Each structure stands twice: as C-alpha cells, then as structure tokens.
C-alpha cells in the first residue's frame, strides 16, 4: 500500500511559489531562505525542472493489517532512555537481498551468545525479502533465545534514517551495525566486548578504514585504524545515547561508517584527545552484494558525493583523528 500524502497548507504553497519565482530571478539566497522556512514546517520542496511539488519531510507512519510501518525514526518508541537489558544488539537492514539476509541471520543463530538482541529494519523490502520476515518464517527463528525484532518502514528510507529506526530499539550495552554482505563463521562477539572494556577505545569491528585527508578513505588492515566499516561496526550504547542519532543526510552507506566512527572517536568533550578505533581479526567473510540495486548509478554517485561533503565539513579541521593512508589499497 502506498500511503497518500496530505495536502500541504496554503501558506506553504504560497512560500513555495515565491521560492520558485526567486529561483527563476536568480535570487538564490532568497530561495534558500524560503526553502528553510518550508522545511522548518515539516515539509520539503521537490524540484522538477522549473516545476515543484511539496511533500512531507518524512513519509507518514501507517498501520496496515495490524503492522505498524514507520516513516521516520522519531515515530519509533525509543528504549535508549532506560538501562541496557541485553549484552549486544545487532542491527541490520533488509531490502533487496533475501539470501544475504538469511545467511547473516543463520550465522547469528549459530554464533550469537546469550543476551544478544537482533533488530531487523525491513526498509520497504522487495516482495521475496518481505515474505521471509513475516511471523513464523525461518528467518525469524530465535537468535540466542529471542526472536528478531522487525521494524517495517512505509517507504524506502535513506541508510542513516533506516539505521536510526533500529537504533532507537537497541537494548544491548554494545551495539553492532552489521551488513548483510557479511557471513559469520565463528565467535564475532567476545573480542568486541573485551576491546570496548578499554575506555580509550571508541569503536571496533572487523573491517578497518584509514584516511590521509578524508578525501581518500581506504580499507586498512590495522589493528589501529581511523574508522570501522559498517560490515561489523561496534560501539557502546551509552555513546549512541550521547552522540547520536546518525545524520540522516547520509542517504547511502558510502562515508556514513567513516563519519560515525569519527563522531564516536571525537567524543563528547572536544578538549579531550580522541579515542581510538581498532580493527579486530574476527571470523567474518565479506561477500559481494547480490540482487538489484534500486538506485541508478548516477543517483548513487550523487548521494555519495553529498555524503562526502558532509564528512568533510564535519571533520576537515580534525587532522588529529587521521593516521594517514596505507599504501597499496584502493580508495573508495
């Protein structure tokens, strides 16, 4: 079911027409000011050449056949304001690669320790993927004694927005962002928990990243690295509560992992030296992604470039967070 958007208020339609006229006249400062006023009212302008239309800034949250489908993270009841009640939360996004999702869930079922919570964001998944996430399906068999919690969206959300949905349900003292390209072949939890006992460490996981100047982020073997990739990215829940949520302008996964790793490392007090990122040798195998990409290559490139500039804008003056680019590795 595609939710019907409400009609925008007349005053916002008037502002949008005024903005269109300002753009036509080349008064881009005025156009940007009017866009900000519209967005502050919970709407956004979608330009189509010289035309435009208004739509809600986030899709609506709807209930369909007894299932709540969320349009934004803010609509999801949060548990971050109560103490942790699990050892780990593993968060994954299910979209268009059902076999990859099944492989990851099977690995969690085999190796996740007692006290592990699994949260699956069903981000407007393809029909085959959706069918594997309904009650009673094999993919929802218990992991570490508890069934995975599934959060459904009412529209395909950007990567950070989808992750924020799941993060609001995280009950584990350690939160792990896992990608469905990853296969778990052994205990990928014990070393992570032990590493995060060190207060000087902010983020750890199985796949490292390094950067010379933020313009070239490359895979890094570590162990000391600049950032951790979202294949298996672990951090403390208390840091999520203090430093989150993720910046929802990151619509694709490119650069989001580097940005969040650096946020965690920079910490809450800018007067304190940055904490470390540590890549661990974990029993994880990363596979090529299977299935179609719903984004056209040109659109993905555009969104990746926008993400790059958000990363650069936030951390361009934090050379203390960067160790340099290792030789012989291909940049993103």
C-alpha positions as CSV (number, residue, x, y, z in Angstrom):
1,X,0.0,0.0,0.0
2,X,1.4,3.4,-0.9
3,X,0.3,6.0,1.7
4,X,-1.5,9.1,0.4
5,X,0.3,12.3,1.3
6,X,-1.8,15.1,2.9
7,X,-2.4,18.3,1.1
8,X,0.2,21.0,2.0
9,X,-1.2,24.1,3.8
10,X,-2.0,27.1,1.6
11,X,0.6,29.3,3.3
12,X,3.4,26.8,2.4
13,X,2.2,26.5,-1.1
14,X,2.5,30.3,-1.3
15,X,6.0,30.2,0.1
16,X,6.9,27.5,-2.5
17,X,5.6,29.6,-5.4
18,X,7.6,32.6,-4.0
19,X,10.7,30.4,-3.9
20,X,10.2,29.2,-7.4
21,X,9.9,32.9,-8.6
22,X,13.1,33.7,-6.7
23,X,15.0,30.8,-8.4
24,X,13.8,32.0,-11.8
25,X,15.0,35.5,-11.0
26,X,18.4,34.1,-9.9
27,X,17.9,35.2,-6.2
28,X,19.2,32.0,-4.8
29,X,19.8,33.4,-1.3
30,X,16.1,34.3,-1.0
31,X,15.2,30.9,-2.5
32,X,17.3,29.1,0.1
33,X,15.8,31.2,2.9
34,X,12.3,30.2,1.8
35,X,13.2,26.6,1.5
36,X,14.5,26.6,5.1
37,X,11.1,28.1,6.2
38,X,9.2,25.4,4.4
39,X,11.4,22.7,5.8
40,X,11.1,24.1,9.4
41,X,7.3,23.4,9.0
42,X,7.9,19.7,8.3
43,X,7.6,19.8,4.5
44,X,10.2,19.8,1.7
45,X,10.3,21.1,-1.8
46,X,10.9,18.6,-4.6
47,X,12.0,20.4,-7.8
48,X,11.2,19.0,-11.2
49,X,12.9,21.4,-13.6
50,X,11.0,24.7,-13.3
51,X,8.1,23.0,-11.6
52,X,7.9,21.8,-8.0
53,X,5.7,20.0,-5.5
54,X,5.6,19.8,-1.7
55,X,5.7,16.6,0.3
56,X,6.1,15.8,3.9
57,X,9.7,15.8,5.1
58,X,9.3,12.2,6.1
59,X,6.9,9.5,4.9
60,X,3.8,9.0,7.1
61,X,3.7,6.3,9.7
62,X,0.7,4.0,9.0
63,X,-0.8,0.8,10.4
64,X,-1.7,-1.8,7.9
65,X,-3.2,-5.2,8.7
66,X,-2.1,-4.8,12.3
67,X,1.5,-4.0,11.3
68,X,2.9,-0.5,12.0
69,X,5.0,0.8,9.2
70,X,7.3,3.7,10.2
71,X,8.0,6.7,8.1
72,X,10.7,8.2,10.4
73,X,12.8,7.2,13.4
74,X,11.0,9.7,15.6
75,X,7.9,7.6,15.3
76,X,9.6,4.5,16.8
77,X,9.2,4.2,20.6
78,X,12.7,4.5,22.0
79,X,14.3,2.3,24.7
80,X,17.5,4.4,24.8
81,X,16.3,6.3,27.9
82,X,16.3,3.1,30.0
83,X,19.2,1.0,31.1
84,X,20.6,-1.7,28.8
85,X,18.9,-5.1,29.2
86,X,21.0,-7.1,26.7
87,X,24.7,-7.7,26.1
88,X,24.6,-7.0,22.4
89,X,22.3,-5.5,19.8
90,X,23.0,-6.5,16.2
91,X,21.2,-4.2,13.8
92,X,20.8,-5.0,10.1
93,X,18.8,-3.6,7.2
94,X,16.8,-5.9,4.9
95,X,15.9,-4.6,1.5
96,X,16.5,-6.5,-1.8
97,X,18.9,-9.3,-1.0
98,X,16.9,-12.0,0.8
99,X,19.6,-14.7,0.5
100,X,22.2,-12.4,2.0
101,X,19.9,-11.6,4.9
102,X,19.2,-15.2,5.5
103,X,22.9,-16.0,5.6
104,X,23.6,-13.3,8.2
105,X,20.7,-14.4,10.4
106,X,21.8,-18.0,10.2
107,X,25.3,-17.0,11.3
108,X,23.8,-15.1,14.2
109,X,21.7,-18.0,15.1
110,X,24.7,-20.2,15.2
111,X,27.2,-18.0,17.0
112,X,25.5,-15.1,18.9
113,X,25.9,-15.5,22.6
114,X,23.0,-15.5,25.1
115,X,21.9,-11.9,25.7
116,X,22.0,-10.9,22.1
117,X,19.2,-8.8,20.6
118,X,18.7,-8.8,16.8
119,X,16.8,-5.9,15.2
120,X,15.9,-6.0,11.5
121,X,14.8,-2.9,9.7
122,X,12.6,-4.1,6.8
123,X,13.2,-1.0,4.7
124,X,10.4,-1.3,2.2
125,X,11.8,-4.6,1.2
126,X,11.3,-6.4,-2.1
127,X,8.4,-9.0,-2.1
128,X,10.7,-12.0,-1.7
129,X,12.6,-10.3,1.2
130,X,9.3,-9.3,2.9
131,X,8.0,-12.8,2.7
132,X,10.9,-14.1,4.7
133,X,10.3,-11.6,7.5
134,X,6.7,-12.4,8.4
135,X,5.8,-14.1,11.6
136,X,6.6,-17.8,11.5
137,X,9.2,-17.6,8.8
138,X,12.6,-19.4,9.1
139,X,14.5,-16.1,9.2
140,X,12.7,-15.1,12.4
141,X,13.6,-18.3,14.3
142,X,15.0,-17.3,17.7
143,X,18.6,-16.0,17.9
144,X,20.2,-16.5,21.3
145,X,16.8,-17.4,22.7
146,X,14.8,-14.4,21.4
147,X,13.1,-13.8,18.1
148,X,14.5,-10.9,16.0
149,X,12.5,-7.7,16.3
150,X,11.4,-6.4,12.9
151,X,10.6,-2.8,12.2
152,X,8.8,-2.1,8.9
153,X,9.0,1.2,7.0
154,X,6.2,2.8,5.0
155,X,8.7,3.9,2.2
156,X,12.3,3.2,1.3
157,X,14.3,5.4,3.7
158,X,17.9,6.5,3.3
159,X,20.6,4.5,5.0
160,X,21.1,6.7,8.1
161,X,17.3,7.1,8.5
162,X,16.7,3.4,8.4
163,X,19.5,2.7,10.9
164,X,18.1,5.3,13.2
165,X,14.8,3.4,13.3
166,X,16.6,0.3,14.6
167,X,19.0,2.2,16.9
168,X,16.0,3.5,18.9
169,X,15.2,-0.1,19.8
170,X,18.8,-1.1,20.9
171,X,18.8,-2.7,24.3
172,X,22.3,-4.1,24.2
173,X,25.2,-2.5,26.0
174,X,27.2,-3.0,22.8
175,X,25.6,-2.1,19.5
176,X,26.8,-3.7,16.3
177,X,25.9,-2.4,12.8
178,X,26.0,-5.5,10.6
179,X,25.8,-5.6,6.8
180,X,24.0,-8.4,5.0
181,X,27.1,-8.9,2.8
182,X,28.8,-10.4,5.9
183,X,28.9,-14.1,6.8
184,X,29.6,-15.0,10.4
185,X,31.8,-18.2,10.7
186,X,32.6,-18.1,14.5
187,X,32.5,-16.0,17.7
188,X,32.5,-12.4,16.4
189,X,31.4,-11.1,19.8
190,X,33.9,-11.9,22.5
191,X,36.8,-9.9,21.2
192,X,34.5,-6.9,20.5
193,X,33.2,-6.8,24.1
194,X,36.7,-7.2,25.5
195,X,38.0,-4.4,23.3
196,X,35.3,-2.0,24.4
197,X,36.2,-2.5,28.1
198,X,39.0,-0.1,27.3
199,X,37.7,3.5,27.9
200,X,40.3,4.8,25.4
201,X,38.6,2.9,22.6
202,X,35.5,4.3,20.8
203,X,34.8,1.9,18.0
204,X,35.8,-1.6,16.9
205,X,34.9,-4.2,14.3
206,X,36.1,-6.5,11.6
207,X,36.8,-4.1,8.7
208,X,39.1,-1.1,9.1
209,X,39.3,2.2,7.2
210,X,42.1,4.8,7.1
211,X,42.3,8.3,5.5
212,X,45.1,10.7,4.8
213,X,42.9,13.8,4.5
214,X,39.3,12.5,4.3
215,X,39.4,12.7,0.5
216,X,40.8,9.2,0.2
217,X,39.2,6.7,2.6
218,X,40.6,3.2,2.0
219,X,40.4,-0.2,3.6
220,X,43.1,-0.7,6.3
221,X,44.3,-3.8,8.0
222,X,45.2,-2.1,11.3
223,X,44.9,-3.0,14.0
224,X,44.9,0.7,14.7
225,X,42.8,2.4,12.1
226,X,40.9,5.7,11.6
227,X,37.4,4.2,11.3
228,X,35.4,0.9,11.1
229,X,33.3,-0.1,8.1
230,X,29.6,-1.0,8.7
231,X,30.1,-4.6,7.8
232,X,30.6,-5.2,11.5
233,X,30.9,-1.9,13.4
234,X,30.6,-2.0,17.2
235,X,30.3,0.8,19.8
236,X,28.8,1.4,23.2
237,X,25.1,2.1,23.6
238,X,25.9,4.9,26.1
239,X,27.9,6.7,23.3
240,X,24.9,6.3,21.0
241,X,22.6,7.9,23.5
242,X,25.1,10.8,24.0
243,X,26.4,11.3,20.4
244,X,23.6,10.1,18.2
245,X,21.5,9.9,16.2
246,X,23.1,9.4,12.8
247,X,23.0,12.3,10.4
248,X,20.1,11.4,8.1
249,X,21.5,13.4,5.3
250,X,23.6,10.3,4.6
251,X,21.2,8.7,2.2
252,X,23.5,5.9,1.1
253,X,26.1,3.9,3.1
254,X,29.1,5.5,1.5
255,X,31.1,7.6,4.0
256,X,28.4,7.0,6.8
257,X,30.7,4.5,8.6
258,X,33.7,6.9,8.5
259,X,31.5,9.8,9.7
260,X,30.0,7.8,12.6
261,X,33.4,6.3,13.6
262,X,34.9,9.8,13.8
263,X,31.9,11.1,15.7
264,X,32.5,8.3,18.3
265,X,36.2,8.9,18.4
266,X,35.9,12.7,18.8
267,X,33.6,12.1,21.7
268,X,31.6,14.5,23.8
269,X,34.4,16.8,25.1
270,X,36.5,18.5,22.4
271,X,39.1,19.3,24.9
272,X,39.9,15.6,25.4
273,X,42.2,13.7,23.0
274,X,40.4,11.5,20.5
275,X,39.7,7.9,21.4
276,X,40.9,5.0,19.2
277,X,39.4,2.8,16.5
278,X,40.5,-0.8,16.5
279,X,40.2,-3.4,13.7
280,X,40.0,-7.0,15.0
281,X,40.7,-10.3,13.3
282,X,37.2,-11.7,13.5
283,X,35.6,-14.8,11.9
284,X,33.8,-12.8,9.3
285,X,33.7,-13.2,5.5
286,X,32.5,-10.3,3.3
287,X,30.8,-11.2,0.1
288,X,29.8,-9.2,-3.0
289,X,26.2,-7.8,-2.7
290,X,23.7,-9.9,-4.6
291,X,20.5,-8.7,-6.1
292,X,19.5,-5.5,-7.9
293,X,20.4,-2.0,-6.8
294,X,17.2,0.1,-6.6
295,X,19.2,3.3,-7.1
296,X,20.5,4.2,-10.5
297,X,24.3,4.5,-10.6
298,X,24.1,8.3,-11.3
299,X,21.8,8.9,-8.4
300,X,24.0,6.8,-6.0
301,X,27.1,8.7,-7.2
302,X,25.3,12.0,-6.5
303,X,24.2,10.9,-3.0
304,X,27.7,9.6,-2.3
305,X,29.2,12.9,-3.3
306,X,26.8,14.7,-0.9
307,X,27.8,12.3,1.9
308,X,31.5,13.0,1.2
309,X,30.9,16.8,1.6
310,X,29.1,16.2,4.9
311,X,32.1,14.1,6.2
312,X,34.5,16.8,5.0
313,X,32.5,19.7,6.5
314,X,32.4,18.0,9.9
315,X,36.0,16.8,10.2
316,X,38.1,18.9,7.8
317,X,39.8,20.5,10.8
318,X,40.4,17.3,12.8
319,X,43.7,16.1,11.5
320,X,44.3,14.6,14.9
321,X,41.7,11.9,14.0
322,X,43.6,10.7,11.0
323,X,46.6,8.5,10.8
324,X,47.3,8.6,7.0
325,X,46.5,6.4,4.0
326,X,48.1,3.0,3.9
327,X,49.9,2.1,0.6
328,X,48.6,-0.4,-1.9
329,X,44.9,-0.2,-1.0
330,X,42.2,1.1,-3.3
331,X,40.3,4.2,-2.2
332,X,36.5,4.3,-2.1
